[in-house]
Amino acid sequence: MESAAEPAAPLPGPAKPQDPPAAAPEPAGNPSDALLAEGELTVRGRIQEASNAVLYCTVAYDGRSASCVYKPVAGERPLWDFPDGTLAQREVAAYEVSRACGWDLIPPTVLRDGPYGTGMVQEWIDPPESSDEVPELLALVEDEEPGPGWKAVGLAQIGEGRTALLVHADHPRLRRLAVLDAVINNGDRKGGHLLPGAGGEFFAIDHGVTFNAEDKLRTLLWGWAGEPLTDEALEVLRGLERALEAGRPLAARLAELITDAETEALRTRVAGLLHSGRHPEPSGEWPAIPWPPV
């Protein structure tokens, strides 16, 4: 069943300078976190095609500046199956888990006050200067099997009764992301949520529909379903299991962002992956592929 949403409420007027901040800046985990959390945030424009309010901004602090994305809670559309917390909190929680894994898959992301109230602020990823640097991660092929270096996802309708095989790259960074998505229970891993960066790298964005206590995994990265996890992934999951123990810094940080039930479900998913030693397979109880897929 698709997540039901109400129309987004209009953004309120900019907060008055004397208004107290709705969210304190987070402890800086790296220089980018400090810049995003403590810098002066200036709205430059709005990304119109987004379903929720997404504002393009610049942030400046201590002689440094950068571009960023600001998603105020006031511009979120409510989801009936995610009644607790906010999309902004889930985005930050996803970053915290990604950082704990050491994989640098999600751009630095903080929760802070801004011109339109509390929201998520995330580092902007500039596209590569050359198309030669853009990694090919998804494709449609008319063969029955994926070629070398590719993993099959499933058949897709391409019009006039024709089908093609949807495939994704057999890329180590993409495989790490498949593990991270299983851990955070990502209900919306679309192709458009993979942003190419410099040097052939890519980053994952849009993690507001995550951490549900129920199985909601929907992704285009099913190519490794049922296959053994890599030794690297198992080592990372063991470290994450320790980091999620009560009293550890990560567990304390997540307690500020998601519910106790969601944190416990997160621990259960990590333990389940370690027990099976394999990438998860579609449950059959929830659509396996997000719509639209891109």
N, C-alpha and C positions, 0 to 999 in steps of 0.2 A: 504494500500500500504506500502510495506517495505521501510525503509530508504535506499536510494541509497548512496553508498560510493565509493570514489576513493581510489586506493591503497595508503597506508601510505607512506609519504615521508621519506627517510632515515634520521636518526638523524644526526644533525650537530656535528662537533667536540666539545669537551668540551670547555666551555667559558674560555677565558683567565682571569687570576686573576685580571687584571686591568680593565676589562670590567665593566661598571656600572650595578647594578642589574636592571633587567627588571620589577621587581615588588617589592615594599617595603613590608617587613613583616607586617602581620596584627596585630592589637591590640590583646593582649592575653586575651582570655576569661577564661582560666584555665591554670594550669601549663603545661599540655600536648600541648596546643596551642603554648605557648611560646617556648617550646622545639622544636616543629616542625618548627615554623616560624623563629627562630633565631639561631638554632643549625647548626653546620657544617655537611653538607650532603655528605655522601660517598656512591657511588654506589657499590653494592656487586654483582649484577647479574641482569638478565632479565628474566621475566616470559614469556616464549615463546608462550604459548597457547592463550595469549590475542590478541584481534584484533587490538588494539592500543598499542603503546609503554608503557609498565609497568615495572618499574625498582624497584628491591628490594634493599633497602638502610638501612644504619644506620645513626642516627643523634645524635650529642653530643653537650651539652651546659651546662655550669656552673656546671660541675661535674655530670651531668645526661646524660644518653644515652638511646636510644630505637631503635627498628626496625621500618621501615616505608615503604610505597609505594610511589614512585615518578612517576607521569605521565606527562612528558613534553609536552607542546603544540606542539612542533615540531614533535612529533610522533603521532599526532592525524590524523585520516582519516576524510576528510570533508564529511558532510551530507547535501544533497540538501535541506532537509526540516528543518534544523537547521542552517541557513546561518549566524546568528548573534552570536557574542561572541565565546566562546570556550567550549569544554567539561569540561576542568579544572574549568572554572568559574562556570559552572552549578553544578559541584560536590561540590564546596565550598558553593554555594548558598543553596543547599539541606541541607548541614550540619548546616548552619546558621538558617534555618527554623526549623530543627529538634531540635536544641539547644533551640530555642525560645519556642518550645512546651514543653520542659522539660522532654522529653522522652528518651534521651540518646540512640537513635536507630542507629545513624550513628557514626562511630569512628571520633575522632577529625581530622579535615581537614583544611588545610590552602593553600593559594596561595602565592607562593614565587619564587625567583630565585634559580636556581640549576645548576649543571654541564652542562646541555643541555638546559639552558634557563628557562623561566618562566614555571611553571607547578603546578599541584596539588600534595600536600604531605599529606599523610593520615597515621594515626597510624596503625601499623601492628597488626592484631588480631592473637595471638597464639592459635592453636587448643587445646582442652582439653587433658589432659594427659591420661584420660580414656574414652573409648567409651561409658561408662555408663553415662557420663555427656553430651553427644550429644543429644539434643532434637530431637525427630522425628516430623518433620514439614510437610512433603509431603509424599504421598503414593499413590499407585495404588491398588485398591481392585476390586474383581470380583463380588461384591454384587451390587444390584441396588440402595441401599441407604447407606450413610455413617454411620458408627457405632458411638456409644457414644463418644463424645470428638472430632468429626471430622466434617468438612463442605465440601459439594460437590462443585467441580469446573465445571466438565463436563466429557464427555466420551473421551477416548483417544484410538487410534489405537495401539495395541501392537504386531501386526504381524499376518500373516496367517488368516486374516479376523476376528481376535478376538479384542474385545474392553474391556476396564477396566475403572472403575470410578476413575478419578483423585480427590483426596481429600487433604485438608490441615487441620492442627490441629486447633481446636477451642481454641486458645491460646491468652490470653489477650495482650501479647507483639506483637504478629502477627496481632492482630486486630488494635492496635495502628498504626502499620506500614501500614496497609491498608488505614487508614485515612490519614496518612502522604503522601502516594503515590497519593491519590486523590488530596490532596492540591498542591503538587508540579507537578502534571500531569506527573507521571512517565510512560514513554513509553516502559520500558524494565525491569519489575520486574520478573526476572527468579529465579528458585529455587537455582541456583548456586550463586546467589547474597546474600544468607543468610549464614553467617559464624558463626559456633558455637564458643562460648567463654567459659571461665571457669565458673563453677557453674551452668551449664545448661542454661546460657544466650545465645543469638545470636545477631549478628549485621548485618546491611544492608549496602552493598557497591554497587559501580558502578551506579552513578547517573548523568552521562553525558547527557542522553537523557531525560531531564526534562524541565519544565517551558515553554514549547511551548505555544503560545497564543491560538492555536487551540487544541481541545480535542484530546489527543494522549494516553490516559490511556490504557496501556496493562499490565496485571498482572496475576499471578496465584492465587491471593487472592480475588477471587470473591465470596467466600462462604458466606459472609455477605451481598451481594448485595440486596438492597431494605429493609434491616432490620434497625430498629431505631438505631441511634448512641447512645453510652453509655453516661451517665451523665458526666463522666470524659472527654470524647471526646468533648462534647459540651462546657464544661467549658474551655478546652484548646483552642478550636476554637475561643471562644469569646476573650480570651486573645491575640490570634494571630491576630485577626481582629484589636484590639487596637494597637498592635505592628507594624502593617503595615500602620498605618496612616502616612501621610506625615510629615516629621520632626522628626519622632521617629528613634532611632539608627538602628533598623532592616531595616526600609525602606531606610535609607541612605546607609547602607551596601549593600543591594541588588541593589541599583542604580549603584554601582561599578561593579556588576557582571552580571546582566541581563538587558534587554531593558526596557524602560518605558512601552511599550505595554505588555510585559511579566509580569511585576510587577502588572499592572492593572488587567490582566487576573487572576493572583494569588489572588488578593483581591476579584475578582468576584467569584472565586471558593470557597473561604472561606465563603463568604456571602451566596452562593448557598447551601452549606452544612448546614449552620445554619438555613436557611429558610426551607429546606426540612426536616432537622432533621434525615436524613437517609443516609446510605451508598449508593454511586452511583451505577447505573447499567450500563452494556455495552450500548454504544450509537448506535451500529449497523453501524456506519459510519467509523469505524476503527477496525482492528483486535483486538479482546479482549484479546487474549492469545499471549504472545511473542513467537518467534520461533528462535532457539529451546527453548522449555519451561524450560530446565535445563541448 
